[in-house]
Amino acid sequence: MERPCIKICAYDEDTGWCHACGMTKPERKAWKRVPGYREAILQALPARLAALAAEGHVTGPAAGKGKRKD
């Protein structure tokens, strides 16, 4: 099972969900330490990203466009 991280984290202030992948900070930390928790995390992500998008937030890979200053 591959982690859905897009390597950009911008968290929603209200929900704590990452705009790119949908995870919370505690879920990101638990991903490696608690493999049994991964399926529950993965099942929650599509609904979270849809909720963020419905509120007008850019989600997924597009959430990081222009964020980095290389």
CHARMM-style PDB file with segment names, atoms N, HN, CA, C and O in Angstrom:
ATOM      1  N   MET     1       0.844  -1.171   0.000  1.00  0.00      PROA
ATOM      2  CA  MET     1       0.000   0.000   0.000  1.00  0.00      PROA
ATOM      3  C   MET     1       0.889   1.232   0.000  1.00  0.00      PROA
ATOM      4  O   MET     1       1.727   1.392   0.887  1.00  0.00      PROA
ATOM      5  N   GLU     2       0.721   2.074  -0.949  1.00  0.00      PROA
ATOM      6  HN  GLU     2       0.039   1.944  -1.669  1.00  0.00      PROA
ATOM      7  CA  GLU     2       1.572   3.242  -1.092  1.00  0.00      PROA
ATOM      8  C   GLU     2       0.966   4.450  -0.401  1.00  0.00      PROA
ATOM      9  O   GLU     2      -0.240   4.683  -0.477  1.00  0.00      PROA
ATOM     10  N   ARG     3       1.798   5.199   0.259  1.00  0.00      PROA
ATOM     11  HN  ARG     3       2.778   5.009   0.321  1.00  0.00      PROA
ATOM     12  CA  ARG     3       1.344   6.412   0.929  1.00  0.00      PROA
ATOM     13  C   ARG     3       0.922   7.434  -0.115  1.00  0.00      PROA
ATOM     14  O   ARG     3       1.640   7.638  -1.094  1.00  0.00      PROA
ATOM     15  N   PRO     4      -0.227   8.082   0.069  1.00  0.00      PROA
ATOM     16  CA  PRO     4      -0.734   9.017  -0.922  1.00  0.00      PROA
ATOM     17  C   PRO     4      -0.124  10.403  -0.847  1.00  0.00      PROA
ATOM     18  O   PRO     4      -0.697  11.345  -1.394  1.00  0.00      PROA
ATOM     19  N   CYS     5       0.989  10.560  -0.207  1.00  0.00      PROA
ATOM     20  HN  CYS     5       1.454   9.794   0.238  1.00  0.00      PROA
ATOM     21  CA  CYS     5       1.605  11.869  -0.022  1.00  0.00      PROA
ATOM     22  C   CYS     5       2.096  12.447  -1.351  1.00  0.00      PROA
ATOM     23  O   CYS     5       2.583  11.723  -2.219  1.00  0.00      PROA
ATOM     24  N   ILE     6       1.959  13.740  -1.485  1.00  0.00      PROA
ATOM     25  HN  ILE     6       1.563  14.328  -0.780  1.00  0.00      PROA
ATOM     26  CA  ILE     6       2.376  14.429  -2.697  1.00  0.00      PROA
ATOM     27  C   ILE     6       3.597  15.304  -2.412  1.00  0.00      PROA
ATOM     28  O   ILE     6       4.051  16.045  -3.283  1.00  0.00      PROA
ATOM     29  N   LYS     7       4.123  15.215  -1.198  1.00  0.00      PROA
ATOM     30  HN  LYS     7       3.754  14.613  -0.490  1.00  0.00      PROA
ATOM     31  CA  LYS     7       5.318  15.931  -0.756  1.00  0.00      PROA
ATOM     32  C   LYS     7       5.130  17.443  -0.664  1.00  0.00      PROA
ATOM     33  O   LYS     7       6.083  18.205  -0.821  1.00  0.00      PROA
ATOM     34  N   ILE     8       3.927  17.856  -0.415  1.00  0.00      PROA
ATOM     35  HN  ILE     8       3.153  17.236  -0.288  1.00  0.00      PROA
ATOM     36  CA  ILE     8       3.636  19.243  -0.132  1.00  0.00      PROA
ATOM     37  C   ILE     8       2.580  19.211   0.940  1.00  0.00      PROA
ATOM     38  O   ILE     8       1.558  18.547   0.766  1.00  0.00      PROA
ATOM     39  N   CYS     9       2.778  19.877   2.000  1.00  0.00      PROA
ATOM     40  HN  CYS     9       3.608  20.416   2.141  1.00  0.00      PROA
ATOM     41  CA  CYS     9       1.751  19.887   3.036  1.00  0.00      PROA
ATOM     42  C   CYS     9       1.324  21.317   3.311  1.00  0.00      PROA
ATOM     43  O   CYS     9       2.124  22.165   3.706  1.00  0.00      PROA
ATOM     44  N   ALA    10       0.065  21.555   3.094  1.00  0.00      PROA
ATOM     45  HN  ALA    10      -0.585  20.866   2.773  1.00  0.00      PROA
ATOM     46  CA  ALA    10      -0.572  22.826   3.422  1.00  0.00      PROA
ATOM     47  C   ALA    10      -1.864  22.440   4.114  1.00  0.00      PROA
ATOM     48  O   ALA    10      -2.796  21.956   3.471  1.00  0.00      PROA
ATOM     49  N   TYR    11      -1.926  22.647   5.404  1.00  0.00      PROA
ATOM     50  HN  TYR    11      -1.170  23.040   5.927  1.00  0.00      PROA
ATOM     51  CA  TYR    11      -3.048  22.164   6.194  1.00  0.00      PROA
ATOM     52  C   TYR    11      -4.166  23.192   6.304  1.00  0.00      PROA
ATOM     53  O   TYR    11      -3.923  24.390   6.451  1.00  0.00      PROA
ATOM     54  N   ASP    12      -5.391  22.697   6.228  1.00  0.00      PROA
ATOM     55  HN  ASP    12      -5.589  21.724   6.108  1.00  0.00      PROA
ATOM     56  CA  ASP    12      -6.576  23.524   6.412  1.00  0.00      PROA
ATOM     57  C   ASP    12      -6.656  23.902   7.887  1.00  0.00      PROA
ATOM     58  O   ASP    12      -6.521  23.037   8.752  1.00  0.00      PROA
ATOM     59  N   GLU    13      -6.869  25.164   8.181  1.00  0.00      PROA
ATOM     60  HN  GLU    13      -6.978  25.867   7.478  1.00  0.00      PROA
ATOM     61  CA  GLU    13      -6.891  25.626   9.566  1.00  0.00      PROA
ATOM     62  C   GLU    13      -8.072  25.052  10.351  1.00  0.00      PROA
ATOM     63  O   GLU    13      -7.948  24.799  11.549  1.00  0.00      PROA
ATOM     64  N   ASP    14      -9.204  24.846   9.699  1.00  0.00      PROA
ATOM     65  HN  ASP    14      -9.304  25.051   8.725  1.00  0.00      PROA
ATOM     66  CA  ASP    14     -10.398  24.370  10.395  1.00  0.00      PROA
ATOM     67  C   ASP    14     -10.373  22.861  10.642  1.00  0.00      PROA
ATOM     68  O   ASP    14     -10.703  22.410  11.739  1.00  0.00      PROA
ATOM     69  N   THR    15      -9.988  22.085   9.642  1.00  0.00      PROA
ATOM     70  HN  THR    15      -9.720  22.451   8.751  1.00  0.00      PROA
ATOM     71  CA  THR    15     -10.074  20.625   9.738  1.00  0.00      PROA
ATOM     72  C   THR    15      -8.757  19.960  10.108  1.00  0.00      PROA
ATOM     73  O   THR    15      -8.752  18.877  10.694  1.00  0.00      PROA
ATOM     74  N   GLY    16      -7.642  20.598   9.771  1.00  0.00      PROA
ATOM     75  HN  GLY    16      -7.646  21.477   9.295  1.00  0.00      PROA
ATOM     76  CA  GLY    16      -6.330  19.987   9.995  1.00  0.00      PROA
ATOM     77  C   GLY    16      -5.930  19.040   8.876  1.00  0.00      PROA
ATOM     78  O   GLY    16      -4.906  18.365   8.974  1.00  0.00      PROA
ATOM     79  N   TRP    17      -6.721  18.981   7.816  1.00  0.00      PROA
ATOM     80  HN  TRP    17      -7.554  19.529   7.736  1.00  0.00      PROA
ATOM     81  CA  TRP    17      -6.437  18.090   6.683  1.00  0.00      PROA
ATOM     82  C   TRP    17      -5.493  18.770   5.709  1.00  0.00      PROA
ATOM     83  O   TRP    17      -5.605  19.969   5.449  1.00  0.00      PROA
ATOM     84  N   CYS    18      -4.562  17.991   5.173  1.00  0.00      PROA
ATOM     85  HN  CYS    18      -4.471  17.018   5.384  1.00  0.00      PROA
ATOM     86  CA  CYS    18      -3.648  18.494   4.152  1.00  0.00      PROA
ATOM     87  C   CYS    18      -4.430  18.707   2.860  1.00  0.00      PROA
ATOM     88  O   CYS    18      -5.205  17.838   2.460  1.00  0.00      PROA
ATOM     89  N   HSD    19      -4.240  19.833   2.213  1.00  0.00      PROA
ATOM     90  HN  HSD    19      -3.610  20.538   2.538  1.00  0.00      PROA
ATOM     91  CA  HSD    19      -4.936  20.124   0.961  1.00  0.00      PROA
ATOM     92  C   HSD    19      -4.469  19.211  -0.167  1.00  0.00      PROA
ATOM     93  O   HSD    19      -5.213  18.973  -1.119  1.00  0.00      PROA
ATOM     94  N   ALA    20      -3.248  18.699  -0.071  1.00  0.00      PROA
ATOM     95  HN  ALA    20      -2.643  18.892   0.702  1.00  0.00      PROA
ATOM     96  CA  ALA    20      -2.710  17.858  -1.140  1.00  0.00      PROA
ATOM     97  C   ALA    20      -3.152  16.398  -1.015  1.00  0.00      PROA
ATOM     98  O   ALA    20      -3.605  15.805  -1.995  1.00  0.00      PROA
ATOM     99  N   CYS    21      -3.026  15.815   0.180  1.00  0.00      PROA
ATOM    100  HN  CYS    21      -2.658  16.296   0.976  1.00  0.00      PROA
ATOM    101  CA  CYS    21      -3.325  14.381   0.319  1.00  0.00      PROA
ATOM    102  C   CYS    21      -4.513  14.075   1.219  1.00  0.00      PROA
ATOM    103  O   CYS    21      -5.077  12.984   1.137  1.00  0.00      PROA
ATOM    104  N   GLY    22      -4.906  15.015   2.078  1.00  0.00      PROA
ATOM    105  HN  GLY    22      -4.447  15.901   2.145  1.00  0.00      PROA
ATOM    106  CA  GLY    22      -6.045  14.811   2.953  1.00  0.00      PROA
ATOM    107  C   GLY    22      -5.702  14.318   4.348  1.00  0.00      PROA
ATOM    108  O   GLY    22      -6.582  14.255   5.206  1.00  0.00      PROA
ATOM    109  N   MET    23      -4.442  13.966   4.600  1.00  0.00      PROA
ATOM    110  HN  MET    23      -3.727  14.017   3.903  1.00  0.00      PROA
ATOM    111  CA  MET    23      -4.056  13.445   5.914  1.00  0.00      PROA
ATOM    112  C   MET    23      -3.897  14.573   6.930  1.00  0.00      PROA
ATOM    113  O   MET    23      -3.666  15.729   6.578  1.00  0.00      PROA
ATOM    114  N   THR    24      -4.028  14.198   8.201  1.00  0.00      PROA
ATOM    115  HN  THR    24      -4.215  13.258   8.487  1.00  0.00      PROA
ATOM    116  CA  THR    24      -3.706  15.106   9.296  1.00  0.00      PROA
ATOM    117  C   THR    24      -2.251  14.860   9.697  1.00  0.00      PROA
ATOM    118  O   THR    24      -1.653  13.865   9.287  1.00  0.00      PROA
ATOM    119  N   LYS    25      -1.690  15.750  10.484  1.00  0.00      PROA
ATOM    120  HN  LYS    25      -2.176  16.558  10.817  1.00  0.00      PROA
ATOM    121  CA  LYS    25      -0.311  15.554  10.941  1.00  0.00      PROA
ATOM    122  C   LYS    25      -0.162  14.264  11.751  1.00  0.00      PROA
ATOM    123  O   LYS    25       0.797  13.525  11.528  1.00  0.00      PROA
ATOM    124  N   PRO    26      -1.083  13.963  12.690  1.00  0.00      PROA
ATOM    125  CA  PRO    26      -0.950  12.701  13.430  1.00  0.00      PROA
ATOM    126  C   PRO    26      -1.041  11.471  12.520  1.00  0.00      PROA
ATOM    127  O   PRO    26      -0.361  10.474  12.762  1.00  0.00      PROA
ATOM    128  N   GLU    27      -1.868  11.533  11.487  1.00  0.00      PROA
ATOM    129  HN  GLU    27      -2.420  12.344  11.291  1.00  0.00      PROA
ATOM    130  CA  GLU    27      -1.962  10.405  10.559  1.00  0.00      PROA
ATOM    131  C   GLU    27      -0.674  10.222   9.775  1.00  0.00      PROA
ATOM    132  O   GLU    27      -0.262   9.092   9.514  1.00  0.00      PROA
ATOM    133  N   ARG    28      -0.039  11.313   9.399  1.00  0.00      PROA
ATOM    134  HN  ARG    28      -0.373  12.231   9.611  1.00  0.00      PROA
ATOM    135  CA  ARG    28       1.241  11.218   8.686  1.00  0.00      PROA
ATOM    136  C   ARG    28       2.273  10.536   9.564  1.00  0.00      PROA
ATOM    137  O   ARG    28       3.052   9.711   9.084  1.00  0.00      PROA
ATOM    138  N   LYS    29       2.285  10.875  10.852  1.00  0.00      PROA
ATOM    139  HN  LYS    29       1.652  11.544  11.241  1.00  0.00      PROA
ATOM    140  CA  LYS    29       3.239  10.259  11.780  1.00  0.00      PROA
ATOM    141  C   LYS    29       2.921   8.788  12.002  1.00  0.00      PROA
ATOM    142  O   LYS    29       3.832   7.968  12.113  1.00  0.00      PROA
ATOM    143  N   ALA    30       1.633   8.444  12.068  1.00  0.00      PROA
ATOM    144  HN  ALA    30       0.893   9.111  11.978  1.00  0.00      PROA
ATOM    145  CA  ALA    30       1.218   7.058  12.317  1.00  0.00      PROA
ATOM    146  C   ALA    30       1.416   6.173  11.093  1.00  0.00      PROA
ATOM    147  O   ALA    30       1.462   4.950  11.225  1.00  0.00      PROA
ATOM    148  N   TRP    31       1.531   6.754   9.920  1.00  0.00      PROA
ATOM    149  HN  TRP    31       1.494   7.747   9.812  1.00  0.00      PROA
ATOM    150  CA  TRP    31       1.616   5.978   8.671  1.00  0.00      PROA
ATOM    151  C   TRP    31       2.714   4.923   8.729  1.00  0.00      PROA
ATOM    152  O   TRP    31       2.481   3.773   8.356  1.00  0.00      PROA
ATOM    153  N   LYS    32       3.892   5.290   9.184  1.00  0.00      PROA
ATOM    154  HN  LYS    32       4.082   6.224   9.487  1.00  0.00      PROA
ATOM    155  CA  LYS    32       5.013   4.340   9.249  1.00  0.00      PROA
ATOM    156  C   LYS    32       4.967   3.473  10.499  1.00  0.00      PROA
ATOM    157  O   LYS    32       5.341   2.301  10.451  1.00  0.00      PROA
ATOM    158  N   ARG    33       4.516   4.030  11.612  1.00  0.00      PROA
ATOM    159  HN  ARG    33       4.213   4.982  11.651  1.00  0.00      PROA
ATOM    160  CA  ARG    33       4.563   3.323  12.889  1.00  0.00      PROA
ATOM    161  C   ARG    33       3.407   2.357  13.102  1.00  0.00      PROA
ATOM    162  O   ARG    33       3.558   1.379  13.834  1.00  0.00      PROA
ATOM    163  N   VAL    34       2.258   2.603  12.482  1.00  0.00      PROA
ATOM    164  HN  VAL    34       2.135   3.397  11.887  1.00  0.00      PROA
ATOM    165  CA  VAL    34       1.062   1.785  12.729  1.00  0.00      PROA
ATOM    166  C   VAL    34       0.482   1.319  11.391  1.00  0.00      PROA
ATOM    167  O   VAL    34      -0.532   1.851  10.942  1.00  0.00      PROA
ATOM    168  N   PRO    35       1.120   0.323  10.747  1.00  0.00      PROA
ATOM    169  CA  PRO    35       0.663  -0.126   9.428  1.00  0.00      PROA
ATOM    170  C   PRO    35      -0.806  -0.558   9.393  1.00  0.00      PROA
ATOM    171  O   PRO    35      -1.454  -0.421   8.356  1.00  0.00      PROA
ATOM    172  N   GLY    36      -1.341  -1.072  10.491  1.00  0.00      PROA
ATOM    173  HN  GLY    36      -0.814  -1.183  11.333  1.00  0.00      PROA
ATOM    174  CA  GLY    36      -2.737  -1.497  10.516  1.00  0.00      PROA
ATOM    175  C   GLY    36      -3.724  -0.349  10.389  1.00  0.00      PROA
ATOM    176  O   GLY    36      -4.893  -0.571  10.075  1.00  0.00      PROA
ATOM    177  N   TYR    37      -3.277   0.857  10.624  1.00  0.00      PROA
ATOM    178  HN  TYR    37      -2.327   1.038  10.879  1.00  0.00      PROA
ATOM    179  CA  TYR    37      -4.112   2.047  10.570  1.00  0.00      PROA
ATOM    180  C   TYR    37      -4.212   2.613   9.143  1.00  0.00      PROA
ATOM    181  O   TYR    37      -5.071   3.451   8.869  1.00  0.00      PROA
ATOM    182  N   ARG    38      -3.351   2.166   8.255  1.00  0.00      PROA
ATOM    183  HN  ARG    38      -2.653   1.485   8.477  1.00  0.00      PROA
ATOM    184  CA  ARG    38      -3.277   2.718   6.901  1.00  0.00      PROA
ATOM    185  C   ARG    38      -4.582   2.601   6.114  1.00  0.00      PROA
ATOM    186  O   ARG    38      -4.984   3.550   5.442  1.00  0.00      PROA
ATOM    187  N   GLU    39      -5.235   1.469   6.189  1.00  0.00      PROA
ATOM    188  HN  GLU    39      -4.909   0.697   6.736  1.00  0.00      PROA
ATOM    189  CA  GLU    39      -6.476   1.278   5.428  1.00  0.00      PROA
ATOM    190  C   GLU    39      -7.543   2.282   5.857  1.00  0.00      PROA
ATOM    191  O   GLU    39      -8.254   2.832   5.015  1.00  0.00      PROA
ATOM    192  N   ALA    40      -7.656   2.518   7.148  1.00  0.00      PROA
ATOM    193  HN  ALA    40      -7.079   2.072   7.832  1.00  0.00      PROA
ATOM    194  CA  ALA    40      -8.631   3.489   7.652  1.00  0.00      PROA
ATOM    195  C   ALA    40      -8.303   4.894   7.151  1.00  0.00      PROA
ATOM    196  O   ALA    40      -9.195   5.656   6.777  1.00  0.00      PROA
ATOM    197  N   ILE    41      -7.019   5.224   7.148  1.00  0.00      PROA
ATOM    198  HN  ILE    41      -6.294   4.605   7.451  1.00  0.00      PROA
ATOM    199  CA  ILE    41      -6.601   6.534   6.644  1.00  0.00      PROA
ATOM    200  C   ILE    41      -6.970   6.658   5.167  1.00  0.00      PROA
ATOM    201  O   ILE    41      -7.573   7.648   4.752  1.00  0.00      PROA
ATOM    202  N   LEU    42      -6.605   5.652   4.381  1.00  0.00      PROA
ATOM    203  HN  LEU    42      -6.116   4.848   4.718  1.00  0.00      PROA
ATOM    204  CA  LEU    42      -6.862   5.694   2.942  1.00  0.00      PROA
ATOM    205  C   LEU    42      -8.349   5.809   2.622  1.00  0.00      PROA
ATOM    206  O   LEU    42      -8.725   6.489   1.667  1.00  0.00      PROA
ATOM    207  N   GLN    43      -9.190   5.159   3.402  1.00  0.00      PROA
ATOM    208  HN  GLN    43      -8.886   4.607   4.178  1.00  0.00      PROA
ATOM    209  CA  GLN    43     -10.628   5.220   3.146  1.00  0.00      PROA
ATOM    210  C   GLN    43     -11.198   6.604   3.429  1.00  0.00      PROA
ATOM    211  O   GLN    43     -12.180   7.001   2.803  1.00  0.00      PROA
ATOM    212  N   ALA    44     -10.610   7.336   4.346  1.00  0.00      PROA
ATOM    213  HN  ALA    44      -9.811   7.013   4.855  1.00  0.00      PROA
ATOM    214  CA  ALA    44     -11.112   8.660   4.711  1.00  0.00      PROA
ATOM    215  C   ALA    44     -10.692   9.759   3.731  1.00  0.00      PROA
ATOM    216  O   ALA    44     -11.369  10.782   3.628  1.00  0.00      PROA
ATOM    217  N   LEU    45      -9.596   9.562   3.021  1.00  0.00      PROA
ATOM    218  HN  LEU    45      -9.046   8.731   3.106  1.00  0.00      PROA
ATOM    219  CA  LEU    45      -9.020  10.645   2.216  1.00  0.00      PROA
ATOM    220  C   LEU    45      -9.912  11.159   1.082  1.00  0.00      PROA
ATOM    221  O   LEU    45     -10.031  12.376   0.941  1.00  0.00      PROA
ATOM    222  N   PRO    46     -10.542  10.314   0.267  1.00  0.00      PROA
ATOM    223  CA  PRO    46     -11.363  10.859  -0.830  1.00  0.00      PROA
ATOM    224  C   PRO    46     -12.486  11.786  -0.347  1.00  0.00      PROA
ATOM    225  O   PRO    46     -12.741  12.822  -0.962  1.00  0.00      PROA
ATOM    226  N   ALA    47     -13.147  11.422   0.736  1.00  0.00      PROA
ATOM    227  HN  ALA    47     -12.940  10.581   1.236  1.00  0.00      PROA
ATOM    228  CA  ALA    47     -14.228  12.264   1.258  1.00  0.00      PROA
ATOM    229  C   ALA    47     -13.684  13.587   1.793  1.00  0.00      PROA
ATOM    230  O   ALA    47     -14.307  14.635   1.624  1.00  0.00      PROA
ATOM    231  N   ARG    48     -12.526  13.536   2.436  1.00  0.00      PROA
ATOM    232  HN  ARG    48     -12.019  12.685   2.574  1.00  0.00      PROA
ATOM    233  CA  ARG    48     -11.918  14.767   2.949  1.00  0.00      PROA
ATOM    234  C   ARG    48     -11.548  15.713   1.821  1.00  0.00      PROA
ATOM    235  O   ARG    48     -11.844  16.907   1.875  1.00  0.00      PROA
ATOM    236  N   LEU    49     -10.893  15.167   0.792  1.00  0.00      PROA
ATOM    237  HN  LEU    49     -10.652  14.198   0.748  1.00  0.00      PROA
ATOM    238  CA  LEU    49     -10.496  16.015  -0.337  1.00  0.00      PROA
ATOM    239  C   LEU    49     -11.707  16.581  -1.054  1.00  0.00      PROA
ATOM    240  O   LEU    49     -11.685  17.725  -1.507  1.00  0.00      PROA
ATOM    241  N   ALA    50     -12.769  15.784  -1.161  1.00  0.00      PROA
ATOM    242  HN  ALA    50     -12.787  14.854  -0.793  1.00  0.00      PROA
ATOM    243  CA  ALA    50     -14.004  16.267  -1.782  1.00  0.00      PROA
ATOM    244  C   ALA    50     -14.617  17.388  -0.954  1.00  0.00      PROA
ATOM    245  O   ALA    50     -15.117  18.365  -1.512  1.00  0.00      PROA
ATOM    246  N   ALA    51     -14.586  17.261   0.363  1.00  0.00      PROA
ATOM    247  HN  ALA    51     -14.180  16.467   0.816  1.00  0.00      PROA
ATOM    248  CA  ALA    51     -15.130  18.298   1.242  1.00  0.00      PROA
ATOM    249  C   ALA    51     -14.318  19.591   1.121  1.00  0.00      PROA
ATOM    250  O   ALA    51     -14.888  20.681   1.069  1.00  0.00      PROA
ATOM    251  N   LEU    52     -13.002  19.470   1.076  1.00  0.00      PROA
ATOM    252  HN  LEU    52     -12.539  18.584   1.118  1.00  0.00      PROA
ATOM    253  CA  LEU    52     -12.164  20.654   0.899  1.00  0.00      PROA
ATOM    254  C   LEU    52     -12.431  21.316  -0.455  1.00  0.00      PROA
ATOM    255  O   LEU    52     -12.528  22.539  -0.549  1.00  0.00      PROA
ATOM    256  N   ALA    53     -12.549  20.499  -1.493  1.00  0.00      PROA
ATOM    257  HN  ALA    53     -12.471  19.505  -1.417  1.00  0.00      PROA
ATOM    258  CA  ALA    53     -12.816  21.042  -2.825  1.00  0.00      PROA
ATOM    259  C   ALA    53     -14.178  21.728  -2.868  1.00  0.00      PROA
ATOM    260  O   ALA    53     -14.331  22.762  -3.518  1.00  0.00      PROA
ATOM    261  N   ALA    54     -15.164  21.161  -2.183  1.00  0.00      PROA
ATOM    262  HN  ALA    54     -15.040  20.321  -1.656  1.00  0.00      PROA
ATOM    263  CA  ALA    54     -16.501  21.752  -2.149  1.00  0.00      PROA
ATOM    264  C   ALA    54     -16.492  23.118  -1.468  1.00  0.00      PROA
ATOM    265  O   ALA    54     -17.345  23.960  -1.749  1.00  0.00      PROA
ATOM    266  N   GLU    55     -15.533  23.337  -0.578  1.00  0.00      PROA
ATOM    267  HN  GLU    55     -14.840  22.653  -0.350  1.00  0.00      PROA
ATOM    268  CA  GLU    55     -15.392  24.630   0.089  1.00  0.00      PROA
ATOM    269  C   GLU    55     -14.565  25.612  -0.736  1.00  0.00      PROA
ATOM    270  O   GLU    55     -14.337  26.745  -0.314  1.00  0.00      PROA
ATOM    271  N   GLY    56     -14.119  25.172  -1.913  1.00  0.00      PROA
ATOM    272  HN  GLY    56     -14.304  24.251  -2.255  1.00  0.00      PROA
ATOM    273  CA  GLY    56     -13.382  26.050  -2.802  1.00  0.00      PROA
ATOM    274  C   GLY    56     -11.874  25.959  -2.703  1.00  0.00      PROA
ATOM    275  O   GLY    56     -11.171  26.763  -3.314  1.00  0.00      PROA
ATOM    276  N   HSD    57     -11.353  24.991  -1.940  1.00  0.00      PROA
ATOM    277  HN  HSD    57     -11.924  24.338  -1.443  1.00  0.00      PROA
ATOM    278  CA  HSD    57      -9.907  24.825  -1.826  1.00  0.00      PROA
ATOM    279  C   HSD    57      -9.378  24.023  -3.013  1.00  0.00      PROA
ATOM    280  O   HSD    57     -10.056  23.128  -3.518  1.00  0.00      PROA
ATOM    281  N   VAL    58      -8.189  24.344  -3.446  1.00  0.00      PROA
ATOM    282  HN  VAL    58      -7.638  25.071  -3.037  1.00  0.00      PROA
ATOM    283  CA  VAL    58      -7.505  23.545  -4.457  1.00  0.00      PROA
ATOM    284  C   VAL    58      -6.963  22.325  -3.727  1.00  0.00      PROA
ATOM    285  O   VAL    58      -6.352  22.462  -2.666  1.00  0.00      PROA
ATOM    286  N   THR    59      -7.177  21.128  -4.282  1.00  0.00      PROA
ATOM    287  HN  THR    59      -7.673  21.017  -5.143  1.00  0.00      PROA
ATOM    288  CA  THR    59      -6.736  19.904  -3.610  1.00  0.00      PROA
ATOM    289  C   THR    59      -5.889  19.056  -4.542  1.00  0.00      PROA
ATOM    290  O   THR    59      -5.790  19.326  -5.739  1.00  0.00      PROA
ATOM    291  N   GLY    60      -5.279  18.024  -3.970  1.00  0.00      PROA
ATOM    292  HN  GLY    60      -5.359  17.805  -2.997  1.00  0.00      PROA
ATOM    293  CA  GLY    60      -4.462  17.095  -4.747  1.00  0.00      PROA
ATOM    294  C   GLY    60      -3.175  17.738  -5.202  1.00  0.00      PROA
ATOM    295  O   GLY    60      -2.718  18.704  -4.591  1.00  0.00      PROA
ATOM    296  N   PRO    61      -2.575  17.221  -6.270  1.00  0.00      PROA
ATOM    297  CA  PRO    61      -1.293  17.743  -6.746  1.00  0.00      PROA
ATOM    298  C   PRO    61      -1.327  19.230  -7.072  1.00  0.00      PROA
ATOM    299  O   PRO    61      -0.312  19.914  -6.938  1.00  0.00      PROA
ATOM    300  N   ALA    62      -2.478  19.738  -7.495  1.00  0.00      PROA
ATOM    301  HN  ALA    62      -3.302  19.183  -7.604  1.00  0.00      PROA
ATOM    302  CA  ALA    62      -2.583  21.156  -7.841  1.00  0.00      PROA
ATOM    303  C   ALA    62      -2.451  22.056  -6.611  1.00  0.00      PROA
ATOM    304  O   ALA    62      -2.172  23.247  -6.753  1.00  0.00      PROA
ATOM    305  N   ALA    63      -2.647  21.510  -5.411  1.00  0.00      PROA
ATOM    306  HN  ALA    63      -2.874  20.543  -5.297  1.00  0.00      PROA
ATOM    307  CA  ALA    63      -2.555  22.305  -4.188  1.00  0.00      PROA
ATOM    308  C   ALA    63      -1.150  22.844  -3.975  1.00  0.00      PROA
ATOM    309  O   ALA    63      -0.977  23.856  -3.297  1.00  0.00      PROA
ATOM    310  N   GLY    64      -0.152  22.193  -4.535  1.00  0.00      PROA
ATOM    311  HN  GLY    64      -0.293  21.370  -5.086  1.00  0.00      PROA
ATOM    312  CA  GLY    64       1.217  22.636  -4.338  1.00  0.00      PROA
ATOM    313  C   GLY    64       1.763  23.513  -5.436  1.00  0.00      PROA
ATOM    314  O   GLY    64       2.881  24.015  -5.322  1.00  0.00      PROA
ATOM    315  N   LYS    65       1.014  23.710  -6.488  1.00  0.00      PROA
ATOM    316  HN  LYS    65       0.106  23.302  -6.581  1.00  0.00      PROA
ATOM    317  CA  LYS    65       1.504  24.526  -7.590  1.00  0.00      PROA
ATOM    318  C   LYS    65       1.773  25.956  -7.099  1.00  0.00      PROA
ATOM    319  O   LYS    65       0.898  26.611  -6.533  1.00  0.00      PROA
ATOM    320  N   GLY    66       2.985  26.410  -7.328  1.00  0.00      PROA
ATOM    321  HN  GLY    66       3.695  25.878  -7.788  1.00  0.00      PROA
ATOM    322  CA  GLY    66       3.350  27.759  -6.965  1.00  0.00      PROA
ATOM    323  C   GLY    66       3.738  27.932  -5.512  1.00  0.00      PROA
ATOM    324  O   GLY    66       4.132  29.030  -5.117  1.00  0.00      PROA
ATOM    325  N   LYS    67       3.642  26.887  -4.698  1.00  0.00      PROA
ATOM    326  HN  LYS    67       3.322  25.995  -5.019  1.00  0.00      PROA
ATOM    327  CA  LYS    67       3.967  27.002  -3.283  1.00  0.00      PROA
ATOM    328  C   LYS    67       5.464  27.071  -3.043  1.00  0.00      PROA
ATOM    329  O   LYS    67       5.927  27.852  -2.211  1.00  0.00      PROA
ATOM    330  N   ARG    68       6.213  26.273  -3.756  1.00  0.00      PROA
ATOM    331  HN  ARG    68       5.837  25.639  -4.432  1.00  0.00      PROA
ATOM    332  CA  ARG    68       7.669  26.224  -3.548  1.00  0.00      PROA
ATOM    333  C   ARG    68       8.366  27.368  -4.257  1.00  0.00      PROA
ATOM    334  O   ARG    68       7.989  27.760  -5.361  1.00  0.00      PROA
ATOM    335  N   LYS    69       9.365  27.883  -3.617  1.00  0.00      PROA
ATOM    336  HN  LYS    69       9.671  27.564  -2.720  1.00  0.00      PROA
ATOM    337  CA  LYS    69      10.144  28.967  -4.204  1.00  0.00      PROA
ATOM    338  C   LYS    69      11.544  28.462  -4.458  1.00  0.00      PROA
ATOM    339  O   LYS    69      12.454  28.732  -3.675  1.00  0.00      PROA
ATOM    340  N   ASP    70      11.731  27.729  -5.550  1.00  0.00      PROA
ATOM    341  HN  ASP    70      10.992  27.510  -6.186  1.00  0.00      PROA
ATOM    342  CA  ASP    70      13.054  27.154  -5.873  1.00  0.00      PROA
ATOM    343  C   ASP    70      13.883  28.131  -6.646  1.00  0.00      PROA
ATOM    344  OT1 ASP    70      15.021  27.826  -7.006  1.00  0.00      PROA
TER     345      ASP     70
END
